[in-house]
Amino acid sequence: MKHTNRQFGEFEYDEKHVVEFPRGIIGFESYRKFVIVHDGETEPFRWLISLEGEDLSFPIIEPTYLLPYYKSKFEKEDEVSVFLIASLSPKAEESTVNLRSPLVISEKTRTGEQVVLSDDSLSMRYPILSRHKN
């Protein structure tokens, strides 16, 4: 199948790679179908691209890239991928990720959910570059 996105232009995707978020993503509840695009130029980031609009895409990153222990919060769930939504800035030191509301995607059902964690120690604006300070 083909889709056009403002950032990536026209690209092809396979229907089996579509991820459905039945409740949408916080602030974008009416958008439910997405694909994850790998772009070598922006690694380690990937892009969660809406199939229901040309302008909606989110940079995402696997949390273990920043915090190796983070995914342990989801170990009890089999076959899930966990991603954090990033807010990228032209000034790298101002780029952040939301640790409090990860995206959890079932590889088996291809459905996702943005989970809001109750752990107050998790920042909604965790500096991406802080990983280099650990």
C-alpha positions in Angstrom: 0.0 0.0 0.0 1.1 3.6 -0.5 0.8 6.6 1.8 2.0 10.2 1.5 3.5 12.0 4.4 4.7 15.6 4.4 8.0 14.6 6.0 8.8 11.4 3.9 6.8 12.0 0.8 5.2 8.9 -0.8 6.2 5.6 0.7 5.0 2.0 0.6 4.1 -0.1 3.6 2.6 -3.5 4.1 -0.7 -3.8 5.8 0.7 -6.3 8.3 2.9 -3.5 9.7 0.0 -1.2 10.6 -0.3 -0.5 14.3 -3.8 0.4 15.5 -4.2 2.5 18.6 -7.9 1.9 19.5 -7.9 4.9 21.9 -5.5 7.0 19.8 -2.6 8.9 21.3 -3.1 11.6 24.0 -4.1 14.8 22.2 -4.6 13.0 18.9 -7.4 10.5 19.8 -9.1 10.6 16.4 -5.9 9.2 14.7 -5.8 5.4 15.2 -3.8 3.8 12.4 0.0 4.2 12.2 3.1 2.7 10.8 6.6 2.8 12.2 9.2 4.1 9.7 12.9 3.5 10.1 15.0 6.3 8.6 18.7 5.7 8.7 19.4 9.4 8.8 17.6 9.9 12.1 18.7 6.7 13.9 18.2 5.8 16.8 14.9 7.6 16.3 12.1 6.0 14.3 8.9 7.7 13.1 5.3 6.8 14.1 3.4 8.1 11.1 -0.4 8.4 10.9 -2.1 6.8 8.0 -5.1 9.1 8.5 -3.4 12.3 7.7 -0.3 13.7 5.8 1.0 15.9 8.6 1.0 13.8 11.7 4.2 11.9 12.7 6.0 11.5 16.0 9.7 10.8 16.5 10.0 7.8 18.8 12.9 6.0 20.4 13.3 2.7 22.3 13.7 3.6 26.0 16.6 1.2 26.6 18.7 3.4 24.4 18.4 6.1 27.1 17.7 4.1 30.2 18.6 0.3 30.1 16.3 -0.5 33.1 13.2 1.2 31.7 11.7 -1.7 29.8 11.7 -3.9 32.9 8.5 -2.1 33.9 6.9 -4.1 31.0 8.7 -7.5 31.4 5.6 -9.3 32.4 4.1 -8.5 29.0 5.2 -10.9 26.3 5.9 -9.7 22.8 5.6 -6.0 23.3 7.7 -3.2 22.0 8.0 0.0 24.1 8.7 3.4 22.6 9.0 6.9 24.0 7.7 9.9 22.1 10.4 12.5 21.6 10.3 16.2 21.3 13.2 17.1 19.1 14.7 20.6 19.0 17.2 22.2 16.7 19.3 22.6 19.9 20.1 19.0 20.8 20.4 19.8 24.5 16.7 20.9 24.5 15.4 17.6 23.0 13.4 15.5 25.4 11.4 12.3 25.7 8.3 11.5 27.7 9.1 8.8 30.2 5.7 9.0 31.9 3.6 8.0 28.9 5.2 5.3 26.8 3.7 3.7 23.7 3.3 -0.1 24.3 2.7 -2.1 21.1 1.7 -5.7 21.0 3.7 -7.5 18.3 1.1 -10.2 18.2 -2.0 -8.2 17.7 -0.4 -5.0 16.2 -2.3 -2.9 18.6 -0.9 -0.1 20.7 -1.7 2.0 23.7 -0.2 5.1 25.2 0.1 4.1 28.9 0.2 6.8 31.6 2.4 5.5 34.4 1.7 6.7 37.9 5.4 6.9 38.9 6.0 10.5 39.7 9.8 10.1 39.4 9.4 9.7 35.6 9.8 12.9 33.8 7.6 14.0 30.9 10.5 16.0 29.6 13.6 13.8 30.2 16.6 15.3 28.4 17.8 13.0 25.7 21.4 14.0 26.1 21.4 13.1 29.8 22.1 9.5 28.8 25.7 10.6 28.1 26.1 11.8 31.7 25.3 8.4 33.3 
